[in-house]
Amino acid sequence: AQSRLDQLFAELPVASPDEARRIAGEIELEWSKSGSPAMDLLLRRGRDALEAEETARAISHLGAAIDHAPGFAEAWFLRSVAFFRQERYGLALNDIAQVLAREPRHFNAILGMGRVFEETGRLQLAHDAYMSAHTIHPHHEDISKALERVSRELGGTDL
């Protein structure tokens, strides 16, 4: 799986926008595979709870996945999203750090880190995070929009 991810990450920055969306989807699919049907189920339940806006339930399912499979970066990532939605930014950043220790190229986690920084008024840190994510995945619309927004707020232009 790691060599497959390495190959996809090598293709991502040089792909066309449409191709980049497909490649990013494949990367996200790889990230969602824990290697354990039980952990995959907990991840799916956590994701479903997030989609249903049941953040406490999501945190419970994802916490169980993390307890049993602490190396599973995607469980940490989804729990960071739940914490962010609860405005528990310190916990969200802690989980993002856990994701990036396991997968430093996790553009969604880096985007999330930027959002925490932006939400808490640390615009230069937000900008740096968005630039980092943009370098990994230049065609990610949310990253591009966030980068433009923060660059405007900082009074500069990057894109």
Phi, psi and chi 1 to 4 in degrees:
 res  aa     phi    psi   chi1   chi2   chi3   chi4
   1 ALA       -  -35.1      -      -      -      -
   2 GLN   -65.9  -43.2 -164.7   55.7   46.0      -
   3 SER   -66.4  -34.3   62.7      -      -      -
   4 ARG   -63.2  -45.5  174.1   86.5  178.9  118.7
   5 LEU   -62.4  -43.4  -84.2  172.7      -      -
   6 ASP   -57.9  -43.0  -68.5  -17.5      -      -
   7 GLN   -63.6  -45.8  177.5 -169.6  -14.9      -
   8 LEU   -63.4  -41.0  -68.7  167.3      -      -
   9 PHE   -67.2  -31.4  -86.1  109.7      -      -
  10 ALA   -68.5  -34.9      -      -      -      -
  11 GLU   -78.1  -30.4  -65.6  169.7    8.5      -
  12 LEU   -55.6  -51.4 -170.0   57.6      -      -
  13 PRO   -70.4  -18.0   10.4  -11.7      -      -
  14 VAL  -104.2    0.9  -65.6      -      -      -
  15 ALA   -79.9  158.7      -      -      -      -
  16 SER   -68.9  162.4   69.0      -      -      -
  17 PRO   -53.3  -45.7  -29.1   35.6      -      -
  18 ASP   -65.0  -44.6  -73.8  -17.5      -      -
  19 GLU   -64.3  -38.3 -168.1   64.2    7.7      -
  20 ALA   -62.7  -38.6      -      -      -      -
  21 ARG   -62.5  -42.0  -90.3 -170.5  -68.6  -79.0
  22 ARG   -65.4  -45.5 -177.4 -167.8   62.4   73.1
  23 ILE   -62.7  -44.3  -67.0  167.1      -      -
  24 ALA   -61.0  -38.8      -      -      -      -
  25 GLY   -61.6  -41.1      -      -      -      -
  26 GLU   -65.6  -40.2  -74.3 -172.5   45.9      -
  27 ILE   -61.5  -47.2  -71.5  170.0      -      -
  28 GLU   -62.7  -35.7  -70.9  169.0  -18.8      -
  29 LEU   -64.5  -43.2 -175.8   63.6      -      -
  30 GLU   -61.7  -41.9  -72.9  -61.6  -45.4      -
  31 TRP   -61.7  -31.5  -76.8  -19.3      -      -
  32 SER   -80.9   -3.2   70.7      -      -      -
  33 LYS   -95.4  114.3  -63.4  174.9 -175.7  171.3
  34 SER   -89.8  -20.4   68.6      -      -      -
  35 GLY    92.1   -2.6      -      -      -      -
  36 SER  -129.4  121.6  156.3      -      -      -
  37 PRO   -56.4  -36.8  -24.5   32.6      -      -
  38 ALA   -65.6  -42.8      -      -      -      -
  39 MET   -69.6  -37.9  -65.8  -47.9  103.6      -
  40 ASP   -60.7  -38.7  -69.6   -7.9      -      -
  41 LEU   -65.5  -44.6  178.1   62.9      -      -
  42 LEU   -61.5  -40.5  -74.7  168.7      -      -
  43 LEU   -61.8  -46.0 -174.2   77.9      -      -
  44 ARG   -62.4  -41.7 -162.3  163.7   45.7 -106.7
  45 ARG   -64.6  -39.0  -75.3 -178.5  176.5  162.6
  46 GLY   -63.7  -44.3      -      -      -      -
  47 ARG   -63.7  -43.5 -174.8  177.6  -76.4  127.9
  48 ASP   -61.3  -41.7  -68.7  -13.3      -      -
  49 ALA   -64.1  -40.0      -      -      -      -
  50 LEU   -61.7  -45.1  -88.1  175.4      -      -
  51 GLU   -62.9  -31.7  -73.3  172.2    9.1      -
  52 ALA   -85.0    3.8      -      -      -      -
  53 GLU    60.7   33.4  -64.2 -176.3   24.3      -
  54 GLU  -105.4   75.4  -63.3  171.8    2.4      -
  55 THR   -65.1  -38.1   51.3      -      -      -
  56 ALA   -62.6  -41.8      -      -      -      -
  57 ARG   -66.3  -39.2 -164.3  163.8   61.9   88.2
  58 ALA   -60.6  -46.1      -      -      -      -
  59 ILE   -60.6  -38.5  -71.0  166.9      -      -
  60 SER   -63.5  -50.6  173.8      -      -      -
  61 HIS   -62.8  -44.8  -72.2  -55.2      -      -
  62 LEU   -71.0  -35.6  -62.5  163.9      -      -
  63 GLY   -61.6  -39.8      -      -      -      -
  64 ALA   -63.7  -42.1      -      -      -      -
  65 ALA   -62.2  -43.4      -      -      -      -
  66 ILE   -64.4  -42.1  -70.6  163.8      -      -
  67 ASP   -58.4  -40.9  -71.3  -13.9      -      -
  68 HIS   -87.9  -24.8  -65.8  -69.2      -      -
  69 ALA  -141.3   72.8      -      -      -      -
  70 PRO   -63.0  -15.3   15.0  -23.0      -      -
  71 GLY   -83.9   -3.8      -      -      -      -
  72 PHE   -83.3   91.8 -170.4   19.3      -      -
  73 ALA   -57.8  -36.9      -      -      -      -
  74 GLU   -66.0  -32.5 -163.0   63.2    7.3      -
  75 ALA   -65.4  -42.4      -      -      -      -
  76 TRP   -60.4  -43.4  -70.8   99.7      -      -
  77 PHE   -61.3  -50.0  169.5   65.9      -      -
  78 LEU   -65.0  -34.9  -73.9  176.8      -      -
  79 ARG   -66.6  -34.7 -167.9  172.9   73.8  171.0
  80 SER   -62.4  -36.2   78.7      -      -      -
  81 VAL   -63.7  -44.3  171.5      -      -      -
  82 ALA   -62.5  -45.1      -      -      -      -
  83 PHE   -61.6  -40.5  -76.7  142.5      -      -
  84 PHE   -59.1  -44.9  179.3   84.2      -      -
  85 ARG   -64.1  -26.2  -71.5 -175.7 -175.4  170.2
  86 GLN   -87.4    2.8  -69.2 -176.8  -26.0      -
  87 GLU    61.3   30.5  -63.0 -178.0   10.0      -
  88 ARG   -98.7   74.1  -64.7  163.5   78.2 -174.3
  89 TYR   -67.4  -35.4  -58.7  127.4      -      -
  90 GLY   -62.3  -44.3      -      -      -      -
  91 LEU   -66.4  -38.9  -68.6  170.8      -      -
  92 ALA   -61.4  -46.0      -      -      -      -
  93 LEU   -64.7  -37.4  -81.2  178.2      -      -
  94 ASN   -61.1  -45.7 -179.3   63.7      -      -
  95 ASP   -66.4  -37.2  -80.2    6.2      -      -
  96 ILE   -62.3  -40.5  -71.5  167.4      -      -
  97 ALA   -60.1  -38.1      -      -      -      -
  98 GLN   -65.7  -40.3  -64.5  -68.1  -25.6      -
  99 VAL   -60.5  -51.0  174.3      -      -      -
 100 LEU   -69.9  -24.0  -62.5  177.5      -      -
 101 ALA   -67.8  -29.0      -      -      -      -
 102 ARG   -94.3  -33.9  -70.1  155.0  178.0   81.1
 103 GLU  -145.6   89.0  175.2   49.7   85.2      -
 104 PRO   -64.6  -13.5   -0.8    1.6      -      -
 105 ARG   -95.5   11.3  -56.3  168.3  -64.9 -169.4
 106 HIS   -71.0   88.3 -160.3  -60.1      -      -
 107 PHE   -60.5  -31.1   47.0   82.8      -      -
 108 ASN   -69.0  -37.7  -69.4  -33.7      -      -
 109 ALA   -68.4  -39.9      -      -      -      -
 110 ILE   -65.8  -39.3  -60.2  168.5      -      -
 111 LEU   -60.1  -43.9  171.5   61.4      -      -
 112 GLY   -61.5  -40.3      -      -      -      -
 113 MET   -61.1  -44.7 -178.5  169.7   52.7      -
 114 GLY   -59.4  -40.0      -      -      -      -
 115 ARG   -65.2  -40.2  -74.5 -166.7  169.6  134.7
 116 VAL   -61.6  -47.0  170.4      -      -      -
 117 PHE   -61.7  -42.7  -69.6  145.3      -      -
 118 GLU   -64.5  -44.6 -173.0  176.6   -5.9      -
 119 GLU   -61.5  -31.1 -161.1   65.2   31.5      -
 120 THR  -100.1   14.0   55.3      -      -      -
 121 GLY    79.6   12.4      -      -      -      -
 122 ARG   -98.7   75.8  -65.1  178.4  -73.7 -178.4
 123 LEU   -67.1  -37.2  -64.8 -176.3      -      -
 124 GLN   -65.7  -41.4 -170.9   57.7   55.6      -
 125 LEU   -64.9  -39.5  -71.9  173.4      -      -
 126 ALA   -61.0  -47.0      -      -      -      -
 127 HIS   -58.1  -45.5  177.0  -89.7      -      -
 128 ASP   -62.2  -41.2  -65.0  -11.5      -      -
 129 ALA   -64.8  -45.6      -      -      -      -
 130 TYR   -62.5  -39.2  -65.0  147.9      -      -
 131 MET   -61.7  -43.1  -80.2  -58.8  -68.8      -
 132 SER   -59.6  -48.2 -138.4      -      -      -
 133 ALA   -64.6  -38.8      -      -      -      -
 134 HIS   -63.9  -36.3 -177.3   74.1      -      -
 135 THR   -63.5  -38.2  -58.4      -      -      -
 136 ILE   -74.6  -42.2  -63.2  166.0      -      -
 137 HIS  -136.0   80.4 -172.1  -10.9      -      -
 138 PRO   -64.4  -16.8   -4.0    7.6      -      -
 139 HIS  -104.3   11.9  -63.5  -63.4      -      -
 140 HIS   -76.5  113.6 -168.3  -60.0      -      -
 141 GLU   -60.4  -43.1  -75.5 -179.6   32.7      -
 142 ASP   -63.8  -38.7  -68.7  -13.9      -      -
 143 ILE   -65.9  -46.2  -65.9  168.8      -      -
 144 SER   -60.9  -44.4  -61.8      -      -      -
 145 LYS   -63.7  -43.1  -73.8  178.0 -172.4  163.4
 146 ALA   -63.2  -42.2      -      -      -      -
 147 LEU   -63.4  -44.1 -170.2   53.7      -      -
 148 GLU   -62.4  -44.3  -72.7  172.0   23.1      -
 149 ARG   -61.6  -49.0 -177.1  176.8   60.9 -115.0
 150 VAL   -70.4  -36.4  170.7      -      -      -
 151 SER   -61.4  -41.5  -67.6      -      -      -
 152 ARG   -61.5  -46.6  -95.1 -164.0  -43.2  -84.9
 153 GLU   -61.4  -35.5  -72.9 -174.2   51.3      -
 154 LEU   -80.3  -11.7  -72.3  170.5      -      -
 155 GLY    86.1   14.0      -      -      -      -
 156 GLY  -117.1  178.9      -      -      -      -
 157 THR  -133.7  131.7   51.1      -      -      -
 158 ASP  -118.2  -29.4  -92.4  -54.1      -      -
 159 LEU  -102.2      -  -66.8  179.6      -      -
